Amino acid sequence: MSVIKDPGTYFCAMIDLPEKTGAKALIFDLDGTLANTMEVHYEAYKKVTDTYGIDFSRQLFYDWAGTPTITTFERLKEMYQLEDMDPVDCTLRKRENFKKNFHLVNRIEPVFDIVREWHGKLPMSIGTGSSRQMGMKTIETLHMTPYFDHIITVDDVSKGKPDPETFAKCALLMGVETSDCLVFEDGEPGIVAARALDMKIVDVREYLS
């Protein structure tokens, strides 16, 4: 599970960032930002990719963090020239693998502390690359639902991250300009998406280890 590097640095640098940046709304990624799902997702992917003899490394997985599952399998199919790989079937199998180990998932409390601190003070949304089914399972099981005004999943947009549509929709529903949003992210695709909209960005990897 992600842990805080330095509690003093955390409280100074993260809790106060919404006020210091002048943000009018907050957007949080889900996997790897609010919930420690990343290793569970990785192992779920591995059980599928291993059946194709693919060396799906952790580095590649984290490089693609935030990318929709089906897109990940489409990339792997092209990368390894696997004509017999069905990305849709692989996505379903991966989701079933994830469900089996869902009991290992917890909230990343240092980030969720920010949610608690700013709840009721600023509008907040979740913008995730997860499917609505899996995203809501995580959010509801970890009792996050009451804190967020809107939840946008990959099923709610035509293009997932790194396309900016997910975050643009969050801003639209919260009634704020994209440039007034502060995004908390742990994945490069999400950071690229937020940057395209001139959003303020917190890369939580700088504060968690």
Buried (B, 14 or more C-beta within 10 A) or exposed (E): EBEBEEEEEBBEBBBEBBEEBEBBBBBBBBBBBBBBBBBBBBBBBBBBBEEBEBEBEEEBBBEBBBBBBBBBBBBBBEEBEBEEBEBEEBBBBBBEBBBEBBEEBBBBBBBBBBBEBBEEEBBBBBBBBBBBEBBBBBBEBBEBEEBBBBBBBBEBBEEBBBBBBBBBBBBEBBEBBBEBBBBBBBBBBBBBBBBBBEBBBBBBBEBBE
